[in-house]
Amino acid sequence: MFTTEGPTFRELTVQALSSIERGYDLLAPKFDHTPFRTPDRFLDSVAETLEPLGPFDAGLDVCCGTGAGVGMLRPLCRERVTGVDFSAGMLAAARDSVGDRVRDERPPAVDWVRADARELPFDGDFDLAVSFGAFGHFLPAERPAVFAGVHRALRPGGVFAFPIGAPQPLSSPLYWATLGFDSVMRVRNALWRPSFVMYYRTFPLQGVYDDLMRAGFTVRLLPMEEFGRREDGSPNWRLVVADRL
């Protein structure tokens, strides 16, 4: 992260003490040079899993950031792909990085919408919606509004998909790293305004499953075999596939 292309420690500190929107506006020009950008390996695995579920005409990337998910959606969608995010800086970076690559190519068309994921301005416009790495920015109480908005944005028969990792065991350094990060963020938000909501441990599979069902989806869990399995045989990563029937 602390490379000549990525953000400096000072820049990350300023971002962390800002609001979510302002923080990502600041980070946007260097976001693709951080570990926060979804790796191509994940994007390719999701695309491979979704392809047999198509064909899809219109795709939506919820909390699109700098457009990595939009780039993944383009080969899967025949007519158009939309990226939605509430950070103007991230959308500008997405236009630069993705728009330059698609300007002279054949459909699908690509467009960008600035909106809050808790109040998505769509109604039956898409066959497929995805999201990558953004759910930690929503408190559990806000999750139903996000899922309800995606459900409303999909046409009947539409699919909402996103990867979710298995819980880390107590023996894993990652367990303690995420616990420590979330603890620091809770202290930061208790002492500093505006708040910056970003937690790694507020998106458990059972709670997510229940909220999707209440939003009107049926839910399938597809193993992402490329990322292996745990000692108990369960997959390290699953693709949550929520269908609007």
N, C-alpha and C positions, 0 to 999 in steps of 0.2 A: 504493500500500500504506500509506503513511504519511498517512492521512486521519483525520478525526475518527471514522469508523466502523471503520477497519481497525486492525490491531495497531500499536503503537508500535515504534520501534527497540529499546527496552529489552525489550519483551515478546518480540520475535523472538529477541533474544539469549538470554533465559532459555530459550525453547523449544529453540534450537539446542544449548544446553548440557545439555539433559535427555535422557532416553531417548525413543525414538520415541513410545511410548505416552503418557508423561507430557507430551511436547511437544505432541501433538495434543489431549490433554485440555485443555491451557492455551489452545491456539489456537482450539478449536472454536467459542466464541461469536462470533468475528470472522472465521472461515474464509471465509465467503461474500463477504467484502469484501476478499479478497486475489486476486492473479493465479493462485493455486494452484487455485482452484475451476475445474472444467472449463467452458469457455464454452458457452452455449446453442447457439451455431452448430455446435459439434462434436456435441453431443447430438442436435440435429435432423438433422444429416447422417447419423449412425449409425442413428437411428431410421428414416429414409427408406430406407437401404440394407437394413436388416433386415426391414422390413415384408413384402416379397414372399417372404421365406423362411419365414414363419409359415404357419398360425396357431400361437401359443404359449399354453399353459395357465399355466405357472408360470415366473417369471423370478427370477434371482439377480444381485444387484450385489455383486461381490467387492471388498472394501475400499471400502465405500459412502460413507465420510466423512459429509458432512452431507446425503446423499440425493439429489444431483442426478441420478445414474443411475437411482435408483428412480423418480423422477418421469418419466424418459424411458421406463422399461419399462412403466409402467401402461397406456398406450394399446395396447401390443403384446400384453399378456397378459390372458387371460380370467378366470383364477381367483384367482391371488395373486402377489405380488411380495415378495421377501425381500431385505433389506439386511444384509450381514454386515461387521463391522469389529471390531478389537480395542481401539479407544479408546472407553471409556464416554462420554467427553465428546462425541465426534463423534456417537455414536448418540443421545445426548440432544438434541443440536442437530438431528439428522435427524428425530427424533420431533416436535420443535416445528415445524420448517419444512414437512415433508411431511405429518405426521399431521394437522395442523390443516386441511389442504386436502382430505383424503380422508375425514374422519371420517363425513360425512353423505352421501357419494357411493355409487354402486353399485360392485360388484366391478370390479376385483380387490381383494382384501384386501391390506393391507400389514403385514408384521411385520419385526422387527429381532432380530438374533442377534449376541451378542458372542462372537467366536471369532478365532483366529489363522488367517490365510489359508493357512499352511503345514500346518494340521491341521483342515481343514474338516469339520464334523460332519454331513455330508449323504451320502445314498446313494440315487441314482436319483430325486431329488425334483424335478428341474427340466428344462424343455425348452430354456431359453435362459439363458446366463450372460454377463455383460459385466463389464468393469472399465475404469476411467478414471484415468490419472495416478498409479497406485500402484506400478507395477513397479520404479521406482527404489529402493523400500524393501527390495528383496530382492536379495541377492548372487546372482551367476550360479549358484553351487552350490546355492542354495535354490530356484531356479526350477523344477526338476523336481518338487519336493514340491507346489508351488502348482498346477502344471498337472495333476499326478496327482489332487489333491484335487478340482479342477474336473471332471475327467473322471469321477471317481467320483460326483460330485453330479448329473451329467446322466443323463437317461434315454437309452437307445439312440435315435439319430436327433437327439439334442440338439445345440445350437450354442453355441459359446463364441466371443465376438467382442470385439475391442478395436482402437482405432486405433493406428497406429504411423507415425512420421514418417520421411522419407528422411534419410540422413546429410547433414550440412551440409558444403559445400565449405570448403576452407582459407581461401578469400577471404571467408567469411561472418563477420560479427561474432559471430553466435550460436555458431559453432564454438568461438571463443576464449572466449566467456562460459561455455559449458558445461564446457569443458576447465578453465578457472580455478576454477569452482565445485567440480567434482569433486576437483581437486587440494587445495583448501582443506579440503574435507570429509575427505579421506584424512589430511591432517595433523592435523586436529581429532581424528579417531578414533584416531590413533596416540598422541596425547598426553592424551586426556581420556576418562574413563569416567563414566557409561555411554556406549556408542557411539550415534551417530545415523546410521543408514544411509539415505542419500538421494543417489543418483548419477544423472546424466542420460545417461551414456555406457556403461552396463553392460547395455543391452537391444538388441543389434544384431539385425537381421531374421534373418540366417542362423542365429545361435545360438538365437533364439526358435523359428524354424521347426523346427530339429532337435529341440529339447526337446519341442515339441508332438507331433511324429511319434513320438518315443520314449514319450510318455505314452499313445499309442493313438489320436490324432486323425489325420484327414486334413485338409489345410490348403489353403484358397483365399485369394487376395489380391485384394480388390476395390478399384479406385481410387476415391478420394473426390474426384471431379472438381471439386467446389465450391472446393477449395483449390489448383487449378491444377497445372501441371506444370513440371518443371525444364527447363533448356536441352537436356538429352539426351532429353527426351520422357517420362521417367519421372514418375509422380505425386509431388507433395510429400507427400501422405498416402495411406496405404492402410488399409482395414479388413481385419484378419486375421480370417478366418472359419474356425474349427476345428470340424470335425464329428465327433461320436462316432457311428460307424456301428455 
